[in-house]
Amino acid sequence: MASVLYQSIELLSREKGIEPEIVVGAVEEAIALATRKFYKTQENMRGELNKETGDILAYAYKTVVPDEEPIEDAFNQISLTEASALAPGVEVGSEIRTYKDTSPLGRIAAQLAKQVIFQKVREAERDTVFNEYAHREKEVLNATVKRIEGQDVIYDLGKAEARCPKREQSRLEQFSIGERVRVVLIKVDRAAKGPQVIVSRAAPELVSNLFQSEVPEIYDNTVVIRAIAREAGERTKIAVQSRDKDVDPVGACVGMKGMRVQSIIRELRGEKIDIIEFSDEITTFAEKALQPAKVSRVSISDLTDKQLEVIVDDTQLSLAIGKKGQNVRLAAKLLGWKIDIKSEEEKRQEVEQQMQDLTGGPSTPIEQVTELGDGIIQKLVAAGITTVESLADMTPEQLEEIPGIGEKTLEKISIAVRHYFGHFEEGEDGHVPEPAEEAAEESTTGEAEIENAPAVVADAEAEAENAAVVLEEIESVDAAGEDRETIPGVEEAIEEVPDADQQAEALEASETAGEQADKEDGA
């Protein structure tokens, strides 16, 4: 039958969750240390516990060495001759024990032994806790609220205590002492004071475990959870996919009349949950992830950086972004892509700006055209025409549709815009044509016409002579009663005969050229 001391050791071992042999070893080491401290010796000491009687013995031991070898450590070595005198038949390498009397050990030695025992038990307890939970990260555990220390909640896991810091708590949750909850094991920190088990109520794995408990289709892998994005206490988005075409993944998670998802919401103290059907097409998945907002279109703006551009209606922009950007932030976390949300109006302005950048045309305020007057400018601005370029691109029909724009106002606008752009073109190269330069250009043109005048007159005279010959031949044919068509080239000749107007113009040009030549000779 085990002694009372050993029974106490077994009870302590079960309470701390460690092996009894570890506690026994701690007791034996404590007795050996206390004995050496009491006798003030440097000898190696060991303790020995008798499980049946409960007696604790302490002894010093020395190693037997051959006689021919010198003794290096007198406290721990003994020659074979000396050892044979104490214990006949002893062999080299064996140990010689010298038992010490432990009865005179006093209170100080007992206190020292107690400290050693407690230290060894704590170390064994730390190792047991670390080995128990170190490999169970991201696992959901059942825990009981033990106490609240400041902003941290201390949970009892059964074999150890776990700490839940403020950042790992949900803002909607408040617990009372003794309440049972489920927590997610985040990590085991092997600190100097012992391993600290850190748990969380804000991890996405908690939602995944709750769905697995409440939805049989997820438990048997008919429906698979592909992604989870969570902001504890606010909202959770979960993407599910069905492996069976006959099973609706969203419907299976919601349950009849929402019973399944409502049970999970109650466990999370009212946290909102969006259940989304997963899609391999990223644009389709993005449209569903941004629910409840309705998306107009989704495009991939940068495939390398995984960036999406989402266009929504102006009325859906605030809903798509969500409160403090929560909806789009959770959607981006769920997709693993960056999301840039724009309204239809923002996209239109961006495209217009890009077009202006491509054309290179600057935007000039319509107020720069001072000839329009304040009244006309106000009417145009009220109609949405704020730049000179947009005014110039409009047709008269479009301008007449503007209230207060009539024919006279339309003519005034046309003249003002024409004058504005004409002045702008003159100022582009910084050069305005001088009157002298214009006169020089006209003079050069006149000289070219004068030089060509003699050739024009000569051509006219030649054509007149040909016409006279043709007329004589026609008269002779008519007198002889022959057909005009028999004369070779008569049709071509008749077509080449100049009429009276052409002859008059040729003569006038010749006279004008002659007059100008005379003036130049006189000059």
C-alpha positions in Angstrom: 0.0 0.0 0.0 1.3 3.4 -0.9 2.3 5.8 1.8 0.3 8.9 2.7 3.1 11.1 1.2 2.9 9.3 -2.2 -0.9 9.5 -2.2 -0.6 13.2 -1.7 1.9 13.4 -4.6 -0.5 11.5 -6.9 -3.4 13.9 -5.9 -1.2 16.9 -6.7 -0.2 15.4 -10.0 -3.8 14.9 -11.1 -4.7 18.4 -10.1 -1.8 20.0 -12.0 -2.1 17.6 -14.9 1.5 16.3 -14.7 3.0 12.8 -14.2 3.6 11.6 -10.6 7.1 10.6 -11.4 7.9 14.3 -12.1 6.7 15.3 -8.6 8.6 12.4 -7.0 11.8 13.5 -8.8 11.2 17.0 -7.6 10.9 15.8 -3.9 14.1 13.7 -4.2 16.1 16.5 -5.7 14.8 18.9 -3.0 15.9 16.5 -0.2 19.3 16.0 -1.7 19.8 19.8 -2.1 18.7 20.4 1.5 21.0 17.7 2.9 24.0 19.1 1.0 23.2 22.5 2.3 22.9 21.3 5.8 26.2 19.3 5.8 27.9 22.1 3.8 29.6 19.6 1.5 30.5 19.6 -2.2 29.7 15.9 -2.7 27.2 14.8 -5.2 23.9 14.1 -3.3 20.8 12.2 -4.3 17.5 11.7 -2.6 15.4 8.5 -2.6 11.7 8.2 -1.7 10.3 4.9 -0.6 6.8 4.7 -2.0 5.7 2.0 0.5 6.9 3.6 3.7 7.2 7.2 2.7 10.7 7.4 4.0 13.1 9.8 2.2 16.8 9.0 2.2 19.7 11.1 1.1 23.2 9.8 0.2 26.5 10.9 -1.3 27.9 8.8 -4.1 31.4 8.5 -5.6 32.5 6.8 -8.8 35.1 4.0 -8.5 38.3 4.5 -10.5 41.3 2.2 -11.0 44.2 2.5 -8.6 46.7 3.3 -11.4 44.7 6.4 -12.4 45.1 9.6 -10.4 42.0 10.9 -8.6 41.1 14.3 -10.1 38.0 15.0 -7.9 38.2 13.7 -4.3 34.6 14.6 -3.6 33.2 12.5 -6.5 35.8 9.8 -7.1 37.3 7.0 -5.0 40.1 4.5 -5.7 39.3 0.8 -6.2 41.3 -0.1 -3.0 39.3 2.3 -0.8 36.1 1.2 -2.3 36.9 -2.5 -1.8 37.5 -1.8 1.9 34.0 -0.3 2.2 32.2 -2.7 -0.1 34.0 -5.9 -1.0 33.6 -7.0 -4.6 33.0 -3.6 -6.0 34.1 -3.0 -9.6 35.6 -0.1 -11.5 32.9 2.3 -12.7 30.4 1.4 -10.1 29.2 3.8 -7.3 29.8 3.8 -3.6 27.0 5.3 -1.6 27.3 7.0 1.8 24.0 7.7 3.4 23.4 10.8 5.4 21.2 11.2 8.4 18.2 13.5 7.4 16.7 13.6 10.9 18.6 16.7 12.0 17.3 18.7 9.0 15.6 21.8 10.3 13.0 24.4 9.2 15.4 26.2 6.8 16.2 22.9 4.9 12.5 22.1 4.7 11.7 25.6 3.3 14.4 25.2 0.7 13.0 21.8 -0.2 9.5 23.3 -0.6 10.8 26.0 -2.9 12.6 23.4 -5.1 9.4 21.2 -5.2 7.2 24.2 -6.3 9.7 25.3 -8.9 9.9 21.9 -10.4 6.1 21.4 -10.4 5.6 24.8 -12.1 8.2 23.9 -14.8 6.5 20.6 -15.4 3.1 22.3 -15.6 4.4 24.8 -18.1 5.8 22.0 -20.3 2.5 20.1 -20.1 0.4 23.2 -21.1 2.7 24.0 -24.0 2.8 20.5 -25.3 -1.0 20.3 -24.9 -1.9 23.5 -26.9 1.1 24.4 -29.0 -0.1 22.3 -32.0 -3.8 23.3 -31.7 -3.7 26.8 -33.1 -6.8 28.0 -35.0 -8.8 25.3 -33.2 -12.1 26.1 -31.5 -12.3 25.2 -27.8 -15.0 25.2 -25.2 -14.1 27.5 -22.3 -15.6 29.0 -19.2 -15.3 32.6 -18.1 -13.2 32.5 -15.0 -12.5 36.2 -14.2 -12.1 39.6 -15.8 -8.8 41.4 -15.4 -9.0 45.0 -16.6 -9.9 44.8 -20.3 -8.8 41.1 -20.6 -11.1 38.2 -20.1 -9.6 35.0 -18.5 -11.0 31.7 -19.6 -10.7 28.3 -18.0 -9.8 25.7 -20.6 -9.7 22.8 -18.2 -6.0 22.1 -18.2 -4.9 25.7 -18.4 -6.1 29.3 -18.3 -6.4 31.4 -21.4 -6.3 35.1 -21.9 -8.5 37.0 -24.3 -7.1 40.6 -24.9 -9.3 43.5 -25.8 -8.3 43.4 -29.5 -9.6 39.9 -29.8 -13.0 40.6 -28.3 -16.2 41.6 -30.0 -17.6 44.9 -29.0 -21.1 43.5 -28.8 -20.2 40.8 -26.2 -20.3 41.0 -22.4 -19.8 37.9 -20.3 -20.6 37.0 -16.8 -18.4 34.8 -14.5 -19.1 31.0 -15.1 -20.6 31.5 -18.6 -19.6 28.8 -21.2 -18.5 30.1 -24.6 -16.5 28.9 -27.6 -13.2 30.5 -28.3 -10.5 30.2 -31.0 -6.9 29.4 -29.9 -4.7 32.0 -31.5 -1.2 31.1 -30.1 0.7 29.8 -27.1 3.3 32.2 -25.9 6.2 30.5 -24.0 7.0 33.4 -21.8 9.4 33.5 -18.8 6.5 33.2 -16.3 5.1 30.2 -18.1 3.2 29.6 -21.4 0.3 32.0 -21.9 -2.6 30.7 -24.0 -4.1 33.5 -26.1 -7.7 33.0 -27.4 -10.0 35.0 -29.5 -13.7 35.7 -30.0 -13.0 37.8 -33.1 -11.3 35.3 -35.4 -13.0 34.1 -38.6 -12.5 30.5 -37.6 -15.2 31.0 -34.9 -17.8 31.7 -37.6 -16.6 28.8 -39.7 -17.0 26.5 -36.7 -20.5 27.8 -35.9 -21.6 27.2 -39.5 -20.1 23.7 -39.4 -22.1 23.0 -36.2 -25.4 24.4 -37.5 -25.4 23.4 -41.2 -25.2 19.6 -41.9 -24.3 20.3 -45.6 -21.1 22.0 -44.5 -20.3 19.3 -41.9 -20.5 16.6 -44.6 -18.6 18.8 -47.2 -21.5 19.0 -49.6 -21.2 22.8 -49.1 -17.7 24.3 -48.8 -16.8 27.6 -47.2 -14.4 29.2 -49.6 -13.6 32.5 -47.9 -14.5 34.5 -44.8 -14.0 38.2 -44.1 -15.0 39.4 -40.6 -15.0 42.5 -38.5 -16.1 41.3 -35.1 -19.2 42.9 -33.7 -20.1 44.6 -37.0 -20.4 42.3 -40.0 -19.2 39.1 -41.5 -19.1 38.1 -45.2 -18.9 34.4 -46.0 -18.5 32.8 -49.4 -19.9 29.3 -49.9 -19.9 26.9 -52.8 -21.9 23.7 -53.4 -20.4 20.5 -54.7 -23.8 19.2 -55.6 -25.6 21.1 -58.3 -29.0 20.2 -56.7 -28.0 21.9 -53.4 -28.3 25.7 -53.1 -25.4 26.7 -50.9 -26.9 30.0 -49.7 -30.2 28.4 -49.0 -28.6 25.6 -47.0 -26.8 28.1 -44.8 -29.8 30.3 -44.2 -32.1 27.4 -43.4 -35.9 27.3 -43.4 -37.1 30.8 -42.4 -33.5 31.7 -41.5 -33.4 29.4 -38.5 -29.8 28.2 -39.1 -28.2 31.6 -39.6 -30.3 33.2 -36.8 -28.9 30.7 -34.4 -25.3 31.7 -35.4 -26.2 35.4 -35.1 -27.5 34.8 -31.5 -24.2 33.1 -30.6 -22.3 36.1 -32.0 -24.6 38.5 -30.0 -26.3 40.1 -33.1 -23.5 40.4 -35.5 -24.7 40.8 -39.1 -23.8 38.0 -41.6 -23.8 38.2 -45.4 -23.9 34.8 -47.1 -22.6 34.9 -50.7 -22.3 32.3 -53.4 -18.7 31.8 -54.5 -17.8 32.2 -58.2 -14.6 31.4 -60.0 -15.2 34.4 -62.2 -13.7 37.3 -60.3 -16.0 40.0 -61.8 -19.1 38.0 -61.0 -17.8 37.2 -57.5 -17.1 40.9 -56.9 -20.7 41.9 -57.8 -22.0 39.4 -55.3 -19.5 40.4 -52.6 -20.6 44.0 -52.7 -24.2 43.1 -51.9 -26.6 44.6 -50.9 -25.5 47.3 -53.4 -26.3 46.8 -57.0 -23.2 47.0 -59.3 -23.4 48.4 -62.8 -20.2 46.8 -64.1 -16.9 45.4 -62.9 -13.6 45.4 -64.8 -10.1 44.3 -64.1 -7.9 47.4 -64.0 -4.6 45.7 -63.1 -4.2 42.0 -63.2 -0.7 42.0 -61.7 -1.6 44.0 -58.6 -5.1 42.3 -58.4 -7.0 45.6 -58.7 -10.7 45.9 -59.8 -12.7 48.9 -60.9 -16.3 48.8 -59.9 -18.9 51.2 -61.4 -22.2 51.7 -59.5 -25.1 54.0 -60.0 -24.9 57.4 -58.2 -27.7 56.3 -55.8 -25.8 53.1 -54.9 -22.4 54.6 -54.2 -22.9 55.1 -50.4 -24.5 51.7 -50.1 -21.6 50.0 -51.9 -19.0 51.7 -49.8 -20.9 51.0 -46.5 -20.7 52.7 -43.1 -17.1 54.0 -42.7 -16.1 51.9 -45.8 -17.0 48.6 -44.1 -18.8 47.0 -47.0 -16.1 47.6 -49.6 -13.4 46.7 -47.1 -14.9 43.3 -46.3 -15.5 42.6 -50.0 -11.9 43.4 -50.8 -10.8 41.1 -47.9 -13.1 38.4 -49.2 -11.9 38.6 -52.8 -8.2 39.1 -52.0 -8.3 42.0 -54.6 -8.1 45.8 -54.3 -11.4 47.4 -55.2 -11.8 50.9 -56.6 -15.5 52.0 -56.5 -16.7 54.9 -58.7 -20.1 56.3 -59.5 -21.3 56.8 -63.0 -20.8 60.5 -62.8 -17.2 60.1 -61.6 -16.5 57.7 -64.4 -18.0 60.0 -67.0 -15.9 63.0 -65.7 -12.8 60.8 -65.8 -13.4 59.7 -69.4 -14.0 63.3 -70.4 -10.7 64.4 -68.7 -8.9 61.6 -70.5 -10.4 62.7 -73.9 -9.3 66.2 -73.2 -5.8 65.0 -72.3 -5.7 63.0 -75.5 -6.9 65.8 -77.8 -4.6 68.3 -76.0 -7.2 71.0 -76.0 -7.2 73.1 -72.8 -10.5 73.9 -71.1 -11.2 77.6 -71.3 -13.9 79.1 -69.1 -16.7 80.6 -71.1 -16.3 83.8 -69.1 -13.2 84.5 -71.2 -15.4 85.4 -74.2 -16.2 88.9 -73.1 -18.2 89.7 -76.3 -21.0 87.4 -75.2 -22.2 89.5 -72.3 -23.2 88.5 -68.8 -26.8 87.6 -69.7 -25.9 85.2 -72.4 -23.1 83.6 -70.3 -25.6 83.0 -67.5 -28.0 81.3 -69.9 -25.2 79.1 -71.3 -23.8 78.1 -67.8 -27.4 77.3 -66.7 -27.6 74.9 -69.6 -24.3 73.2 -68.6 -22.0 74.9 -71.1 -19.1 76.1 -69.1 -16.1 76.1 -71.5 -15.5 77.8 -74.8 -14.6 74.4 -76.4 -17.9 72.8 -75.6 -19.7 75.9 -76.9 -17.8 75.7 -80.2 -18.7 72.0 -80.6 -22.4 72.7 -80.4 -24.6 73.0 -83.5 -27.0 76.0 -84.0 -29.9 73.6 -83.6 -28.6 72.6 -80.2 -28.1 76.2 -79.1 -31.6 77.1 -80.1 -33.0 74.5 -77.7 -31.5 76.5 -74.8 -34.2 78.7 -73.2 -33.6 82.4 -74.1 -31.4 81.8 -77.2 -33.0 83.1 -80.4 -31.7 83.9 -83.9 -30.1 87.2 -82.9 -28.5 85.7 -79.9 -27.3 82.8 -81.9 -25.7 85.1 -84.4 -24.0 87.1 -81.6 -22.6 83.9 -80.1 -21.3 82.8 -83.5 -19.5 86.1 -84.1 -18.1 86.2 -80.5 -16.7 82.6 -80.7 -15.2 83.2 -84.2 -13.5 86.4 -83.0 -12.2 84.6 -79.9 -10.6 81.7 -81.8 -9.4 84.1 -84.5 -7.6 86.2 -81.9 -6.3 82.9 -80.3 -4.8 81.7 -83.6 -3.1 85.0 -84.3 -1.5 84.9 -80.8 -0.3 81.3 -81.1 3.0 82.1 -82.9 3.2 85.7 -81.6 3.1 87.1 -85.2 0.3 89.3 -86.7 0.4 90.0 -90.5 1.3 93.6 -91.3 -0.7 95.6 -93.9 2.5 96.0 -96.0 3.0 92.3 -96.0 -0.5 91.7 -97.2 0.0 94.3 -100.0 3.2 92.5 -101.0 1.3 89.2 -101.3 -1.4 90.8 -103.4 1.3 92.5 -105.6 3.0 89.1 -106.1 -0.3 87.6 -107.2 -0.9 90.4 -109.7 2.5 90.1 -111.2 1.9 86.4 -111.8 -1.3 87.2 -113.6 0.4 89.9 -115.8 3.1 87.4 -116.8 0.4 84.9 -117.9 -1.7 87.5 -119.8 0.2 87.3 -123.2 -0.2 83.5 -123.3 -3.9 83.9 -122.6 -4.3 86.4 -125.4 -2.3 84.2 -127.8 -4.5 81.2 -127.0 -7.6 83.2 -127.6 -6.4 84.5 -131.0 -5.5 80.9 -132.1 -8.9 79.7 -131.2 -10.5 82.5 -133.1 -8.6 81.7 -136.3 -9.6 78.0 -136.0 -13.1 79.0 -135.6 -13.1 81.1 -138.8 -11.7 78.2 -140.8 -14.3 75.9 -139.5 -17.1 78.3 -140.3 -15.8 78.7 -143.9 -15.8 74.9 -144.4 -19.3 74.6 -142.9 -20.6 77.3 -145.3 -19.1 75.6 -148.3 -20.6 72.3 -147.3 -24.0 73.9 -146.8 -23.8 75.5 -150.3 -22.9 72.2 -151.9 -25.7 70.4 -150.0 -23.4 68.0 -148.3 -23.8 66.6 -144.8 -21.6 68.4 -142.1 -20.8 65.1 -140.5 -18.7 64.0 -143.5 -16.2 66.7 -142.8 -13.4 65.1 -140.7 -13.1 66.7 -137.2 -16.0 69.0 -137.7 -17.7 68.1 -134.3 -14.4 68.5 -132.4 -13.8 71.8 -134.2 -17.3 73.1 -133.3 -16.8 72.2 -129.7 -13.4 74.1 -129.6 -14.9 77.3 -131.1 -15.1 79.8 -128.2 -18.3 81.6 -127.7 -18.7 85.3 -127.5 -18.4 85.5 -123.8 -15.1 83.7 -123.8 -13.7 85.9 -126.5 -14.8 89.0 -124.5 -13.2 87.8 -121.4 -9.9 87.0 -123.2 -9.8 90.5 -124.8 -10.6 92.2 -121.4 -7.8 90.3 -119.7 -5.4 91.3 -122.5 -6.3 94.9 -122.2 -5.9 94.9 -118.4 -2.6 93.2 -118.6 -1.4 95.8 -121.1 -2.5 98.7 -118.9 -0.7 97.4 -115.9 2.5 96.8 -117.9 2.4 100.4 -119.1 2.0 101.7 -115.6 5.0 99.7 -114.4 7.1 100.9 -117.3 6.2 104.5 -116.4 7.1 103.9 -112.8 
